[in-house]
Amino acid sequence: MRILISGASVAGPVLAYWLTRHGFSVTVVERAPALRKTGGHAVDLFRPAMDISAKMGVLPRITERATGTSRMTLHPQGGRTVTVDLAKIFSAASDGHVEIMRDDLSEIYYDVTRDDVEYVFGDSITAVSPDGEVSFERAPSRRFDLVVGADGLHSNVRRLVFGEESRFSAFAGAYFGVLSLPNVAHLDGELVIHVGVGRTAGMYGARHLGEARALFLFRSEAELAVHHHDVERQKKLVRDAFAGFHADVDGWLGELDGTPGFYFDSISQLRMDTWSRGRVTLVGDAGYCPGPAVGGSTSLAVVGAYVLAGELARAGGDHELAFPAYERAMAEPVRGSRAAALSAAKTLIPTSRLGVRGLVQGARLVSALPAGLGRTVLRLTTKSARVHNSMVIEDYAVPERVQSPTKTSSR
């Protein structure tokens, strides 16, 4: 069977790996002209996604490229600074966890698939017919048995097959931005955060990066009028939201015009009754984004890709059996991730002074407690920890690997 995947970030390559292992012929099309290697922003992989990565043989590379962030200095507006042992909090939150830059993770997953998967860069799908005929912006039309949208929150495949994003997107009341900037504070393994009512800003440096990242989260009562491609408008919104917040943050904002890397989006959830229609299905943020920066969406995407490939193999490629089974298997993890994301957003971007104090006191408490007791406290009070540790990953049978090398191309 020939399967087309749109998107070469995280879910796409992971899905391609497992589909190939199960004997399917896979093509991945990516709009970008090449794999992005600017670093991106830090993302989390929790135990289930780490287990899948271990099955893929890439976990050592992932841990090697981990950010190494082990401590956090928290500056609450109008309160006392506290230094937090992040390693203890991470170990309390999950039986397995690693933080890695998104582009590093994407490159690792791509590298392990590039010899067995056809990658087409610099192109995009323009139409998908019910019989599997797919049209592209640049390449001639081709026929595929199945098409998978792994192209993120603003999925092109979802728009073409299911309709406009506004039908499925639920605004969670906040925005998230991140920019690359010189590591003038010489941060190494440290995250510095300033938190106030309705806004949080931080800066961190990964151990292998020559630069740092500044992140900005702020609340908004209503969804703002901004397109996800309107970078100048996005930068203005960040400036306006954090004007006069703190001298450190003013310095970070001063790098906006010259930054080599900038990302901005709403913290929104995708809520669809089904992720499949005919020969087309969605995986990761394209189908069930729980919320960028707050919902563990990267880890969830890895799990979803693995499950989708496994269910297709179990059904012998019959999508009418596989797609519903995939949706049933992922329903509970998706619901749990959505709830955890809303809780995390409320914690990370407090809505009141009491919330600011609660965030600081909670971080200080867990960091000060012995590891075992800290783990118990955090799991009792943190939805995210419970969700990610409760995901059960089935061990889908994989036949002996069939090598079918194809040529990576760009058009």
CORCORFEN-V178824 format. One record per residue. N is the residue number from 0. RES is the residue in one letter. PHI is phi in whole degrees, -180 to 180 (none if undefined). NEAR is the number of other ideal C-beta (glycine too) atoms within 12 Angstrom. D_FIRST is the distance of its C-alpha to the first C-alpha in Angstrom with 2 decimals. Layout:
n = (N;N)
res = (RES;RES)
phi = (PHI;PHI)
near = (NEAR;NEAR)
d_first = (D_FIRST;D_FIRST)
//
This chain:
n = (0;1;2;3;4;5;6;7;8;9;10;11;12;13;14;15;16;17;18;19;20;21;22;23;24;25;26;27;28;29;30;31;32;33;34;35;36;37;38;39;40;41;42;43;44;45;46;47;48;49;50;51;52;53;54;55;56;57;58;59;60;61;62;63;64;65;66;67;68;69;70;71;72;73;74;75;76;77;78;79;80;81;82;83;84;85;86;87;88;89;90;91;92;93;94;95;96;97;98;99;100;101;102;103;104;105;106;107;108;109;110;111;112;113;114;115;116;117;118;119;120;121;122;123;124;125;126;127;128;129;130;131;132;133;134;135;136;137;138;139;140;141;142;143;144;145;146;147;148;149;150;151;152;153;154;155;156;157;158;159;160;161;162;163;164;165;166;167;168;169;170;171;172;173;174;175;176;177;178;179;180;181;182;183;184;185;186;187;188;189;190;191;192;193;194;195;196;197;198;199;200;201;202;203;204;205;206;207;208;209;210;211;212;213;214;215;216;217;218;219;220;221;222;223;224;225;226;227;228;229;230;231;232;233;234;235;236;237;238;239;240;241;242;243;244;245;246;247;248;249;250;251;252;253;254;255;256;257;258;259;260;261;262;263;264;265;266;267;268;269;270;271;272;273;274;275;276;277;278;279;280;281;282;283;284;285;286;287;288;289;290;291;292;293;294;295;296;297;298;299;300;301;302;303;304;305;306;307;308;309;310;311;312;313;314;315;316;317;318;319;320;321;322;323;324;325;326;327;328;329;330;331;332;333;334;335;336;337;338;339;340;341;342;343;344;345;346;347;348;349;350;351;352;353;354;355;356;357;358;359;360;361;362;363;364;365;366;367;368;369;370;371;372;373;374;375;376;377;378;379;380;381;382;383;384;385;386;387;388;389;390;391;392;393;394;395;396;397;398;399;400;401;402;403;404;405;406;407;408;409;410)
res = (M;R;I;L;I;S;G;A;S;V;A;G;P;V;L;A;Y;W;L;T;R;H;G;F;S;V;T;V;V;E;R;A;P;A;L;R;K;T;G;G;H;A;V;D;L;F;R;P;A;M;D;I;S;A;K;M;G;V;L;P;R;I;T;E;R;A;T;G;T;S;R;M;T;L;H;P;Q;G;G;R;T;V;T;V;D;L;A;K;I;F;S;A;A;S;D;G;H;V;E;I;M;R;D;D;L;S;E;I;Y;Y;D;V;T;R;D;D;V;E;Y;V;F;G;D;S;I;T;A;V;S;P;D;G;E;V;S;F;E;R;A;P;S;R;R;F;D;L;V;V;G;A;D;G;L;H;S;N;V;R;R;L;V;F;G;E;E;S;R;F;S;A;F;A;G;A;Y;F;G;V;L;S;L;P;N;V;A;H;L;D;G;E;L;V;I;H;V;G;V;G;R;T;A;G;M;Y;G;A;R;H;L;G;E;A;R;A;L;F;L;F;R;S;E;A;E;L;A;V;H;H;H;D;V;E;R;Q;K;K;L;V;R;D;A;F;A;G;F;H;A;D;V;D;G;W;L;G;E;L;D;G;T;P;G;F;Y;F;D;S;I;S;Q;L;R;M;D;T;W;S;R;G;R;V;T;L;V;G;D;A;G;Y;C;P;G;P;A;V;G;G;S;T;S;L;A;V;V;G;A;Y;V;L;A;G;E;L;A;R;A;G;G;D;H;E;L;A;F;P;A;Y;E;R;A;M;A;E;P;V;R;G;S;R;A;A;A;L;S;A;A;K;T;L;I;P;T;S;R;L;G;V;R;G;L;V;Q;G;A;R;L;V;S;A;L;P;A;G;L;G;R;T;V;L;R;L;T;T;K;S;A;R;V;H;N;S;M;V;I;E;D;Y;A;V;P;E;R;V;Q;S;P;T;K;T;S;S;R)
phi = (none;-105;-122;-104;-115;-100;118;-121;-89;-123;-60;-60;-63;-64;-62;-60;-59;-73;-62;-63;-61;-86;99;-87;-96;-123;-122;-117;-109;-133;-62;-64;-70;-160;-63;-72;-133;-89;104;69;-121;-73;-129;-110;-114;-101;-48;-60;-69;-68;-62;-65;-63;-64;-62;-82;80;-111;-60;-59;-67;-65;-67;-65;-96;-59;-66;79;-69;-125;-144;-132;-106;-105;-111;-76;-64;78;-134;-87;-68;-134;-103;-118;-83;-66;-58;-68;-67;-63;-68;-74;-77;-151;-66;-149;-158;-146;-106;-145;-70;-59;-67;-63;-64;-59;-64;-64;-67;-64;-60;-81;-117;-62;-83;-117;-126;-83;-104;-120;-96;76;-147;-153;-75;-113;-162;-132;-89;-58;-91;96;-75;-118;-102;-124;-63;-120;-84;-63;-63;-140;-105;-129;-74;-141;-130;-123;-89;-122;-109;83;-56;-101;-56;-71;-62;-61;-63;-67;-100;-108;121;-65;-58;-59;-72;-122;-90;-118;-68;-95;89;-155;-130;-136;-137;-146;-137;-89;-157;-60;-85;-67;-85;53;-73;-138;77;-128;-113;-105;-128;-112;-128;-142;-68;82;-157;-140;-133;-147;-143;-147;-131;-82;-65;-103;-93;-87;-136;-115;-126;-111;-120;-136;-127;-146;-88;-147;-64;-127;-69;-84;-82;-153;-85;-72;-105;-87;-65;-63;-65;-63;-63;-64;-63;-66;-59;-64;-68;-114;-60;73;-71;-164;-60;-59;-67;-59;-65;-65;-63;-65;-91;-60;-68;-104;-66;-80;-146;-146;-134;-152;-165;-76;-88;-128;-110;-94;-126;-122;-69;-149;-103;-129;-151;62;-87;-113;-140;-122;-140;70;-57;-62;-110;-153;-59;-82;135;-57;77;-130;-116;65;-66;-67;-62;-64;-65;-63;-63;-61;-63;-63;-67;-59;-62;-64;-70;-65;-66;-62;-88;64;87;-78;-67;-69;-95;-71;-62;-62;-65;-61;-68;-65;-66;-95;-59;-69;-58;-68;-61;-64;-66;-61;-63;-65;-65;-64;-66;-65;-62;-66;-74;-73;-124;-59;-95;-154;-62;-62;-66;-62;-63;-64;-63;-67;-65;-65;-63;-66;-66;-65;-68;-84;-73;-57;-53;-64;-69;-60;-63;-64;-61;-66;-70;-76;-115;-118;-63;-59;-62;-65;-62;-71;-85;-93;-69;-104;-101;-72;-94;-70;-66;-120;-72;-55;-65;-103;-79;-139;-60;-127;-104;-66;-135;-139;-126)
near = (27;27;43;46;51;49;48;43;42;51;53;50;44;50;54;46;40;46;44;38;33;33;25;38;26;42;43;49;44;39;32;27;18;20;33;27;21;26;35;32;39;36;42;42;43;41;31;38;44;35;30;42;38;22;26;34;18;33;27;16;22;40;22;17;32;32;39;27;37;26;25;35;31;36;31;31;29;15;24;15;21;27;22;34;29;33;26;29;36;37;28;35;38;32;20;27;37;38;38;41;41;40;33;38;46;41;29;36;46;36;26;30;39;27;19;31;40;34;37;36;27;21;31;31;39;22;22;35;20;14;16;23;21;39;23;28;20;19;22;14;20;25;21;32;27;43;49;53;50;49;40;40;40;28;43;33;43;42;28;28;33;29;15;14;32;17;14;29;31;24;26;37;27;40;41;43;44;38;40;32;34;23;26;17;22;16;32;21;26;29;39;38;42;37;42;34;22;29;37;47;41;40;40;39;31;34;25;20;33;17;27;39;43;45;40;47;43;38;30;27;12;12;21;27;13;25;16;24;13;16;22;16;20;30;27;21;32;40;27;22;31;37;18;15;30;28;14;27;37;18;23;38;32;22;30;31;16;15;28;21;28;33;36;36;39;38;40;38;35;42;26;31;14;24;39;36;27;20;32;40;47;47;54;51;49;46;47;50;46;44;43;41;39;40;44;48;47;49;49;50;52;54;48;48;50;47;45;50;49;33;36;42;32;25;23;15;24;18;32;19;18;34;33;21;26;40;30;20;28;43;23;20;39;40;23;31;43;35;26;39;42;30;26;37;38;31;29;41;39;33;25;15;18;15;27;33;23;22;36;34;23;29;40;27;24;36;31;20;22;16;20;14;17;31;26;19;25;32;25;16;26;31;30;41;35;26;34;42;32;23;38;16;32;24;13;27;14;23;13;9;18;15;12;20;16;21;14;27;21;21;19)
d_first = (0.00;3.77;6.39;10.01;12.91;16.44;19.08;19.86;22.76;22.21;19.57;17.00;17.41;17.76;14.52;12.82;14.72;13.77;10.01;10.36;12.83;10.68;8.33;5.44;5.88;8.35;11.01;14.17;16.78;20.33;23.38;25.81;26.59;26.25;25.90;28.93;31.50;34.53;34.28;33.73;35.31;35.41;32.84;32.88;30.57;31.74;31.37;27.95;26.33;28.42;27.24;23.56;24.66;26.51;23.46;21.86;25.08;26.21;28.95;31.74;30.84;30.73;34.12;35.49;34.71;36.03;38.61;41.36;42.96;45.31;48.08;48.69;51.93;52.21;54.80;55.39;57.30;60.87;60.23;60.41;57.79;55.88;53.88;50.97;49.32;45.64;44.57;46.34;44.83;41.26;41.82;43.33;40.50;37.66;37.33;35.14;35.10;34.73;35.36;33.63;33.45;30.25;29.61;30.24;27.64;25.06;25.90;25.61;22.10;21.12;22.84;20.97;17.53;18.62;18.16;14.49;13.28;13.90;16.65;18.19;21.63;24.12;21.96;21.06;19.21;21.70;19.96;16.90;17.04;16.18;13.76;11.71;13.99;15.04;18.47;19.89;23.52;23.59;20.51;19.57;17.18;13.46;10.80;7.85;6.15;8.11;11.14;13.30;16.95;18.40;21.22;24.26;27.11;27.35;23.66;22.94;19.75;21.90;24.60;22.52;20.90;23.55;26.73;29.28;29.59;33.10;31.86;30.29;32.28;35.25;37.78;39.09;42.36;41.95;40.70;39.55;40.12;39.96;41.37;41.80;45.43;47.71;48.36;52.08;52.62;51.18;49.03;47.48;45.75;47.49;46.53;49.44;49.26;51.69;51.34;53.27;53.06;49.98;48.90;47.78;47.45;46.65;46.23;44.62;43.89;41.19;42.59;40.54;40.95;43.83;43.97;43.99;42.29;44.21;42.69;44.07;43.54;45.68;46.06;46.32;47.46;45.46;42.29;43.40;42.80;40.65;37.36;34.93;35.32;39.16;40.09;43.82;44.16;42.30;44.69;47.63;46.52;46.38;49.81;51.33;49.99;51.42;54.54;57.45;55.45;56.45;57.66;54.76;52.27;54.24;53.67;49.91;49.93;51.83;48.77;46.64;47.49;46.81;43.88;40.95;38.57;38.75;36.51;37.56;36.11;37.16;36.56;34.57;32.22;29.15;29.63;27.08;27.00;23.20;20.58;17.94;18.02;15.59;12.13;13.98;15.41;17.82;18.63;21.98;24.76;22.75;22.74;25.61;27.83;30.92;33.05;33.05;35.45;36.44;33.53;31.63;28.66;27.25;27.33;25.82;22.90;22.15;22.35;20.17;17.33;17.63;17.84;14.86;12.55;14.54;14.39;10.62;10.78;13.85;12.51;9.73;7.27;10.04;11.11;14.43;15.30;13.86;15.32;18.81;18.84;18.09;20.87;23.22;22.84;23.56;26.26;29.18;28.43;28.07;31.30;33.10;32.09;33.35;36.67;37.02;36.45;39.22;41.52;40.82;41.50;44.80;45.75;44.80;46.37;49.40;50.84;54.41;56.82;56.48;52.74;53.46;55.89;53.49;50.74;53.26;54.89;51.62;50.43;53.86;53.92;50.57;51.28;54.73;53.82;53.03;49.29;48.93;50.86;49.17;45.76;47.09;48.61;45.56;43.22;45.69;45.91;42.56;39.68;37.23;38.09;37.70;34.33;32.70;34.25;33.34;29.54;28.18;24.91;23.17;22.22;18.62;18.18;16.29;15.82;17.38;15.87;13.88;15.17;13.17;15.66;15.23;18.09;19.14;20.50;22.75;23.75)
//
